[in-house]
Amino acid sequence: MRGLIRVAVAVLMSGALAGGVRGQDTGGRERARATLPPDLFAQVEAVAGEAAGRGLPVEPLYDKALEGAAKRVPPDRIAAAVTLYAGRLGTARQALGPTASIALMVAGADALRRGVSEDGLSRLGSPGDRTPMAVVVMADLVEAGVPLERVLEVLRYAMDRRAGDEALLEIPARLRALMRDGHTPAAAADRLRRLIRDGRIRPGGIQRFDRPGPPAHPGTEPLTQDRPRPKPGG
């Protein structure tokens, strides 16, 4: 769960930083120029220029290069990673539509890296309903082994009910809890889908999942073998 939160925060922060960019010449580029070796910066600059010509955001590309440098990744691997990342951003944009926000494209690119197919991204709700968090959760469910069709069903029910980011983020944790109890990924997803369908999810969160009902009044509990029946006339 903590890993998912880190991914989600990174995606949303990336979108927030890039969301106000309009001219594509951003602080990330200048940081990359000051940090990267000249040859590597030239390679990243070339990839970014080609991406900008295709209408893709370039700030995430510079951020990817800086991330690699901070981790002391060899320059040739950084250049290859940036090139692959640009390709995933393009695929995500194609799957999510030309109106997809930068944050949504970044989430889509990460989802593709984690095993979500382009077809899966394109089938995730309608363009107006897709959010970066929904894409992050989709990737987490796919990584957990849930078949794509069931992933789409769970998220469709959640998005139809206008579940917020907090509610969406809770879904993978609930799924893993069910799997720890012995459910297969598919069966756990079916259980979640039924709970959401039956209204046990709310826009403010899904903390109501499996909440026990109110306690019974004394004398109304069902009789069991542990509780002897009263004797006639007793």
MARKOLVEX-938661 format. One record per residue (C-alpha): residue number from 1; x, y, z. Coordinates in pm, whole numbers. Layout:
N
<r><num>NUM</num><X>X</X><Y>Y</Y><Z>Z</Z></r>
...
! end
This chain:
234
<r><num>1</num><X>0</X><Y>0</Y><Z>0</Z></r>
<r><num>2</num><X>282</X><Y>239</Y><Z>83</Z></r>
<r><num>3</num><X>438</X><Y>169</Y><Z>-257</Z></r>
<r><num>4</num><X>113</X><Y>255</Y><Z>-429</Z></r>
<r><num>5</num><X>82</X><Y>576</Y><Z>-231</Z></r>
<r><num>6</num><X>434</X><Y>676</Y><Z>-336</Z></r>
<r><num>7</num><X>354</X><Y>604</Y><Z>-701</Z></r>
<r><num>8</num><X>26</X><Y>794</Y><Z>-680</Z></r>
<r><num>9</num><X>186</X><Y>1094</Y><Z>-514</Z></r>
<r><num>10</num><X>466</X><Y>1096</Y><Z>-769</Z></r>
<r><num>11</num><X>219</X><Y>1085</Y><Z>-1055</Z></r>
<r><num>12</num><X>0</X><Y>1358</Y><Z>-914</Z></r>
<r><num>13</num><X>295</X><Y>1578</Y><Z>-820</Z></r>
<r><num>14</num><X>437</X><Y>1539</Y><Z>-1169</Z></r>
<r><num>15</num><X>104</X><Y>1645</Y><Z>-1313</Z></r>
<r><num>16</num><X>79</X><Y>1940</Y><Z>-1076</Z></r>
<r><num>17</num><X>425</X><Y>2062</Y><Z>-1167</Z></r>
<r><num>18</num><X>370</X><Y>2016</Y><Z>-1535</Z></r>
<r><num>19</num><X>6</X><Y>2116</Y><Z>-1547</Z></r>
<r><num>20</num><X>82</X><Y>2487</Y><Z>-1563</Z></r>
<r><num>21</num><X>342</X><Y>2450</Y><Z>-1836</Z></r>
<r><num>22</num><X>239</X><Y>2587</Y><Z>-2168</Z></r>
<r><num>23</num><X>561</X><Y>2672</Y><Z>-2349</Z></r>
<r><num>24</num><X>736</X><Y>2335</Y><Z>-2295</Z></r>
<r><num>25</num><X>1058</X><Y>2518</Y><Z>-2190</Z></r>
<r><num>26</num><X>1056</X><Y>2449</Y><Z>-1817</Z></r>
<r><num>27</num><X>1278</X><Y>2444</Y><Z>-1512</Z></r>
<r><num>28</num><X>1346</X><Y>2073</Y><Z>-1562</Z></r>
<r><num>29</num><X>1531</X><Y>2145</Y><Z>-1883</Z></r>
<r><num>30</num><X>1757</X><Y>2398</Y><Z>-1715</Z></r>
<r><num>31</num><X>1825</X><Y>2164</Y><Z>-1424</Z></r>
<r><num>32</num><X>1909</X><Y>1891</Y><Z>-1673</Z></r>
<r><num>33</num><X>2145</X><Y>2122</Y><Z>-1861</Z></r>
<r><num>34</num><X>2324</X><Y>2207</Y><Z>-1537</Z></r>
<r><num>35</num><X>2334</X><Y>1849</Y><Z>-1406</Z></r>
<r><num>36</num><X>2380</X><Y>1608</Y><Z>-1695</Z></r>
<r><num>37</num><X>2699</X><Y>1553</Y><Z>-1893</Z></r>
<r><num>38</num><X>2684</X><Y>1760</Y><Z>-2217</Z></r>
<r><num>39</num><X>2661</X><Y>1454</Y><Z>-2443</Z></r>
<r><num>40</num><X>2377</X><Y>1306</Y><Z>-2240</Z></r>
<r><num>41</num><X>2193</X><Y>1637</Y><Z>-2223</Z></r>
<r><num>42</num><X>2217</X><Y>1665</Y><Z>-2603</Z></r>
<r><num>43</num><X>2060</X><Y>1321</Y><Z>-2639</Z></r>
<r><num>44</num><X>1779</X><Y>1402</Y><Z>-2397</Z></r>
<r><num>45</num><X>1726</X><Y>1735</Y><Z>-2573</Z></r>
<r><num>46</num><X>1688</X><Y>1558</Y><Z>-2906</Z></r>
<r><num>47</num><X>1430</X><Y>1315</Y><Z>-2764</Z></r>
<r><num>48</num><X>1243</X><Y>1603</Y><Z>-2600</Z></r>
<r><num>49</num><X>1242</X><Y>1802</Y><Z>-2921</Z></r>
<r><num>50</num><X>1095</X><Y>1512</Y><Z>-3115</Z></r>
<r><num>51</num><X>836</X><Y>1457</Y><Z>-2840</Z></r>
<r><num>52</num><X>737</X><Y>1824</Y><Z>-2840</Z></r>
<r><num>53</num><X>685</X><Y>1804</Y><Z>-3215</Z></r>
<r><num>54</num><X>434</X><Y>1524</Y><Z>-3152</Z></r>
<r><num>55</num><X>250</X><Y>1732</Y><Z>-2894</Z></r>
<r><num>56</num><X>384</X><Y>1538</Y><Z>-2593</Z></r>
<r><num>57</num><X>495</X><Y>1693</Y><Z>-2264</Z></r>
<r><num>58</num><X>872</X><Y>1729</Y><Z>-2228</Z></r>
<r><num>59</num><X>903</X><Y>1809</Y><Z>-1858</Z></r>
<r><num>60</num><X>859</X><Y>1442</Y><Z>-1756</Z></r>
<r><num>61</num><X>1143</X><Y>1347</Y><Z>-1992</Z></r>
<r><num>62</num><X>1388</X><Y>1584</Y><Z>-1826</Z></r>
<r><num>63</num><X>1265</X><Y>1464</Y><Z>-1487</Z></r>
<r><num>64</num><X>1329</X><Y>1103</Y><Z>-1592</Z></r>
<r><num>65</num><X>1686</X><Y>1190</Y><Z>-1694</Z></r>
<r><num>66</num><X>1749</X><Y>1375</Y><Z>-1367</Z></r>
<r><num>67</num><X>1609</X><Y>1081</Y><Z>-1171</Z></r>
<r><num>68</num><X>1854</X><Y>849</Y><Z>-1344</Z></r>
<r><num>69</num><X>2144</X><Y>1082</Y><Z>-1276</Z></r>
<r><num>70</num><X>2048</X><Y>1106</Y><Z>-907</Z></r>
<r><num>71</num><X>2057</X><Y>725</Y><Z>-890</Z></r>
<r><num>72</num><X>2398</X><Y>719</Y><Z>-1065</Z></r>
<r><num>73</num><X>2262</X><Y>526</Y><Z>-1362</Z></r>
<r><num>74</num><X>2512</X><Y>511</Y><Z>-1652</Z></r>
<r><num>75</num><X>2448</X><Y>780</Y><Z>-1918</Z></r>
<r><num>76</num><X>2377</X><Y>532</Y><Z>-2197</Z></r>
<r><num>77</num><X>2105</X><Y>368</Y><Z>-1987</Z></r>
<r><num>78</num><X>1956</X><Y>706</Y><Z>-1900</Z></r>
<r><num>79</num><X>1933</X><Y>798</Y><Z>-2268</Z></r>
<r><num>80</num><X>1767</X><Y>465</Y><Z>-2349</Z></r>
<r><num>81</num><X>1522</X><Y>503</Y><Z>-2060</Z></r>
<r><num>82</num><X>1423</X><Y>853</Y><Z>-2170</Z></r>
<r><num>83</num><X>1365</X><Y>730</Y><Z>-2525</Z></r>
<r><num>84</num><X>1147</X><Y>443</Y><Z>-2400</Z></r>
<r><num>85</num><X>959</X><Y>680</Y><Z>-2172</Z></r>
<r><num>86</num><X>884</X><Y>915</Y><Z>-2461</Z></r>
<r><num>87</num><X>744</X><Y>619</Y><Z>-2650</Z></r>
<r><num>88</num><X>520</X><Y>522</Y><Z>-2359</Z></r>
<r><num>89</num><X>396</X><Y>881</Y><Z>-2325</Z></r>
<r><num>90</num><X>301</X><Y>873</Y><Z>-2693</Z></r>
<r><num>91</num><X>122</X><Y>541</Y><Z>-2655</Z></r>
<r><num>92</num><X>-60</X><Y>666</Y><Z>-2346</Z></r>
<r><num>93</num><X>-174</X><Y>980</Y><Z>-2529</Z></r>
<r><num>94</num><X>-301</X><Y>770</Y><Z>-2818</Z></r>
<r><num>95</num><X>-492</X><Y>542</Y><Z>-2581</Z></r>
<r><num>96</num><X>-631</X><Y>816</Y><Z>-2354</Z></r>
<r><num>97</num><X>-716</X><Y>1064</Y><Z>-2627</Z></r>
<r><num>98</num><X>-579</X><Y>1399</Y><Z>-2746</Z></r>
<r><num>99</num><X>-743</X><Y>1590</Y><Z>-2461</Z></r>
<r><num>100</num><X>-564</X><Y>1390</Y><Z>-2190</Z></r>
<r><num>101</num><X>-390</X><Y>1609</Y><Z>-1933</Z></r>
<r><num>102</num><X>-18</X><Y>1584</Y><Z>-1870</Z></r>
<r><num>103</num><X>-84</X><Y>1416</Y><Z>-1535</Z></r>
<r><num>104</num><X>-307</X><Y>1159</Y><Z>-1706</Z></r>
<r><num>105</num><X>-45</X><Y>1088</Y><Z>-1974</Z></r>
<r><num>106</num><X>224</X><Y>1044</Y><Z>-1707</Z></r>
<r><num>107</num><X>-1</X><Y>803</Y><Z>-1517</Z></r>
<r><num>108</num><X>-76</X><Y>619</Y><Z>-1841</Z></r>
<r><num>109</num><X>292</X><Y>585</Y><Z>-1928</Z></r>
<r><num>110</num><X>365</X><Y>440</Y><Z>-1586</Z></r>
<r><num>111</num><X>69</X><Y>201</Y><Z>-1619</Z></r>
<r><num>112</num><X>207</X><Y>74</Y><Z>-1950</Z></r>
<r><num>113</num><X>541</X><Y>8</Y><Z>-1781</Z></r>
<r><num>114</num><X>361</X><Y>-190</Y><Z>-1509</Z></r>
<r><num>115</num><X>185</X><Y>-420</Y><Z>-1755</Z></r>
<r><num>116</num><X>-139</X><Y>-244</Y><Z>-1853</Z></r>
<r><num>117</num><X>-208</X><Y>-274</Y><Z>-2224</Z></r>
<r><num>118</num><X>-285</X><Y>13</Y><Z>-2456</Z></r>
<r><num>119</num><X>-627</X><Y>-143</Y><Z>-2512</Z></r>
<r><num>120</num><X>-685</X><Y>-149</Y><Z>-2137</Z></r>
<r><num>121</num><X>-608</X><Y>221</Y><Z>-2105</Z></r>
<r><num>122</num><X>-837</X><Y>310</Y><Z>-2393</Z></r>
<r><num>123</num><X>-1126</X><Y>117</Y><Z>-2234</Z></r>
<r><num>124</num><X>-1097</X><Y>280</Y><Z>-1892</Z></r>
<r><num>125</num><X>-1422</X><Y>476</Y><Z>-1874</Z></r>
<r><num>126</num><X>-1506</X><Y>772</Y><Z>-2090</Z></r>
<r><num>127</num><X>-1250</X><Y>1050</Y><Z>-2148</Z></r>
<r><num>128</num><X>-1430</X><Y>1281</Y><Z>-1907</Z></r>
<r><num>129</num><X>-1429</X><Y>1024</Y><Z>-1625</Z></r>
<r><num>130</num><X>-1064</X><Y>917</Y><Z>-1640</Z></r>
<r><num>131</num><X>-837</X><Y>1046</Y><Z>-1368</Z></r>
<r><num>132</num><X>-466</X><Y>988</Y><Z>-1297</Z></r>
<r><num>133</num><X>-558</X><Y>806</Y><Z>-976</Z></r>
<r><num>134</num><X>-792</X><Y>569</Y><Z>-1162</Z></r>
<r><num>135</num><X>-506</X><Y>482</Y><Z>-1397</Z></r>
<r><num>136</num><X>-265</X><Y>428</Y><Z>-1106</Z></r>
<r><num>137</num><X>-514</X><Y>195</Y><Z>-937</Z></r>
<r><num>138</num><X>-573</X><Y>12</Y><Z>-1263</Z></r>
<r><num>139</num><X>-202</X><Y>-60</Y><Z>-1290</Z></r>
<r><num>140</num><X>-188</X><Y>-183</Y><Z>-932</Z></r>
<r><num>141</num><X>-477</X><Y>-426</Y><Z>-987</Z></r>
<r><num>142</num><X>-319</X><Y>-559</Y><Z>-1306</Z></r>
<r><num>143</num><X>11</X><Y>-607</Y><Z>-1124</Z></r>
<r><num>144</num><X>-175</X><Y>-798</Y><Z>-853</Z></r>
<r><num>145</num><X>-292</X><Y>-1047</Y><Z>-1116</Z></r>
<r><num>146</num><X>-653</X><Y>-935</Y><Z>-1165</Z></r>
<r><num>147</num><X>-773</X><Y>-1006</Y><Z>-1521</Z></r>
<r><num>148</num><X>-826</X><Y>-691</Y><Z>-1726</Z></r>
<r><num>149</num><X>-1201</X><Y>-738</Y><Z>-1769</Z></r>
<r><num>150</num><X>-1252</X><Y>-754</Y><Z>-1394</Z></r>
<r><num>151</num><X>-1026</X><Y>-453</Y><Z>-1339</Z></r>
<r><num>152</num><X>-1238</X><Y>-254</Y><Z>-1581</Z></r>
<r><num>153</num><X>-1560</X><Y>-366</Y><Z>-1410</Z></r>
<r><num>154</num><X>-1439</X><Y>-265</Y><Z>-1063</Z></r>
<r><num>155</num><X>-1321</X><Y>76</Y><Z>-1178</Z></r>
<r><num>156</num><X>-1632</X><Y>136</Y><Z>-1387</Z></r>
<r><num>157</num><X>-1855</X><Y>86</Y><Z>-1084</Z></r>
<r><num>158</num><X>-1631</X><Y>310</Y><Z>-874</Z></r>
<r><num>159</num><X>-1613</X><Y>588</Y><Z>-1133</Z></r>
<r><num>160</num><X>-1989</X><Y>570</Y><Z>-1199</Z></r>
<r><num>161</num><X>-2035</X><Y>651</Y><Z>-832</Z></r>
<r><num>162</num><X>-1792</X><Y>942</Y><Z>-852</Z></r>
<r><num>163</num><X>-1549</X><Y>779</Y><Z>-608</Z></r>
<r><num>164</num><X>-1277</X><Y>1026</Y><Z>-514</Z></r>
<r><num>165</num><X>-903</X><Y>965</Y><Z>-509</Z></r>
<r><num>166</num><X>-909</X><Y>846</Y><Z>-148</Z></r>
<r><num>167</num><X>-1173</X><Y>587</Y><Z>-227</Z></r>
<r><num>168</num><X>-995</X><Y>469</Y><Z>-540</Z></r>
<r><num>169</num><X>-665</X><Y>440</Y><Z>-357</Z></r>
<r><num>170</num><X>-826</X><Y>212</Y><Z>-98</Z></r>
<r><num>171</num><X>-936</X><Y>-42</Y><Z>-359</Z></r>
<r><num>172</num><X>-598</X><Y>-218</Y><Z>-405</Z></r>
<r><num>173</num><X>-552</X><Y>-246</Y><Z>-28</Z></r>
<r><num>174</num><X>-894</X><Y>-410</Y><Z>6</Z></r>
<r><num>175</num><X>-815</X><Y>-641</Y><Z>-283</Z></r>
<r><num>176</num><X>-489</X><Y>-755</Y><Z>-123</Z></r>
<r><num>177</num><X>-664</X><Y>-809</Y><Z>210</Z></r>
<r><num>178</num><X>-912</X><Y>-1041</Y><Z>37</Z></r>
<r><num>179</num><X>-626</X><Y>-1222</Y><Z>-135</Z></r>
<r><num>180</num><X>-454</X><Y>-1274</Y><Z>199</Z></r>
<r><num>181</num><X>-779</X><Y>-1436</Y><Z>317</Z></r>
<r><num>182</num><X>-749</X><Y>-1691</Y><Z>39</Z></r>
<r><num>183</num><X>-936</X><Y>-1532</Y><Z>-252</Z></r>
<r><num>184</num><X>-782</X><Y>-1548</Y><Z>-597</Z></r>
<r><num>185</num><X>-721</X><Y>-1209</Y><Z>-761</Z></r>
<r><num>186</num><X>-1024</X><Y>-1259</Y><Z>-985</Z></r>
<r><num>187</num><X>-1249</X><Y>-1366</Y><Z>-696</Z></r>
<r><num>188</num><X>-1130</X><Y>-1075</Y><Z>-482</Z></r>
<r><num>189</num><X>-1209</X><Y>-834</Y><Z>-763</Z></r>
<r><num>190</num><X>-1557</X><Y>-984</Y><Z>-799</Z></r>
<r><num>191</num><X>-1614</X><Y>-934</Y><Z>-427</Z></r>
<r><num>192</num><X>-1507</X><Y>-569</Y><Z>-451</Z></r>
<r><num>193</num><X>-1727</X><Y>-513</Y><Z>-755</Z></r>
<r><num>194</num><X>-2031</X><Y>-646</Y><Z>-569</Z></r>
<r><num>195</num><X>-1962</X><Y>-427</Y><Z>-267</Z></r>
<r><num>196</num><X>-1931</X><Y>-120</Y><Z>-487</Z></r>
<r><num>197</num><X>-2238</X><Y>-214</Y><Z>-689</Z></r>
<r><num>198</num><X>-2443</X><Y>-257</Y><Z>-374</Z></r>
<r><num>199</num><X>-2361</X><Y>95</Y><Z>-261</Z></r>
<r><num>200</num><X>-2107</X><Y>10</Y><Z>7</Z></r>
<r><num>201</num><X>-1869</X><Y>261</Y><Z>-143</Z></r>
<r><num>202</num><X>-1917</X><Y>635</Y><Z>-101</Z></r>
<r><num>203</num><X>-1760</X><Y>930</Y><Z>-284</Z></r>
<r><num>204</num><X>-1567</X><Y>1026</Y><Z>29</Z></r>
<r><num>205</num><X>-1406</X><Y>685</Y><Z>73</Z></r>
<r><num>206</num><X>-1476</X><Y>316</Y><Z>104</Z></r>
<r><num>207</num><X>-1414</X><Y>277</Y><Z>473</Z></r>
<r><num>208</num><X>-1769</X><Y>139</Y><Z>495</Z></r>
<r><num>209</num><X>-1665</X><Y>-187</Y><Z>329</Z></r>
<r><num>210</num><X>-1768</X><Y>-485</Y><Z>540</Z></r>
<r><num>211</num><X>-1882</X><Y>-268</Y><Z>828</Z></r>
<r><num>212</num><X>-2080</X><Y>-486</Y><Z>1068</Z></r>
<r><num>213</num><X>-2444</X><Y>-406</Y><Z>1124</Z></r>
<r><num>214</num><X>-2582</X><Y>-257</Y><Z>1446</Z></r>
<r><num>215</num><X>-2575</X><Y>-488</Y><Z>1748</Z></r>
<r><num>216</num><X>-2886</X><Y>-690</Y><Z>1808</Z></r>
<r><num>217</num><X>-3103</X><Y>-611</Y><Z>2107</Z></r>
<r><num>218</num><X>-3072</X><Y>-855</Y><Z>2399</Z></r>
<r><num>219</num><X>-3288</X><Y>-1163</Y><Z>2348</Z></r>
<r><num>220</num><X>-3305</X><Y>-1124</Y><Z>1968</Z></r>
<r><num>221</num><X>-2983</X><Y>-1311</Y><Z>1876</Z></r>
<r><num>222</num><X>-3038</X><Y>-1634</Y><Z>1683</Z></r>
<r><num>223</num><X>-3019</X><Y>-1951</Y><Z>1886</Z></r>
<r><num>224</num><X>-2714</X><Y>-2169</Y><Z>1827</Z></r>
<r><num>225</num><X>-2576</X><Y>-2490</Y><Z>1966</Z></r>
<r><num>226</num><X>-2371</X><Y>-2280</Y><Z>2208</Z></r>
<r><num>227</num><X>-2688</X><Y>-2133</Y><Z>2354</Z></r>
<r><num>228</num><X>-2936</X><Y>-2395</Y><Z>2479</Z></r>
<r><num>229</num><X>-3298</X><Y>-2352</Y><Z>2403</Z></r>
<r><num>230</num><X>-3513</X><Y>-2260</Y><Z>2705</Z></r>
<r><num>231</num><X>-3706</X><Y>-2551</Y><Z>2853</Z></r>
<r><num>232</num><X>-4081</X><Y>-2544</Y><Z>2817</Z></r>
<r><num>233</num><X>-4233</X><Y>-2369</Y><Z>3112</Z></r>
<r><num>234</num><X>-3888</X><Y>-2260</Y><Z>3231</Z></r>
! end
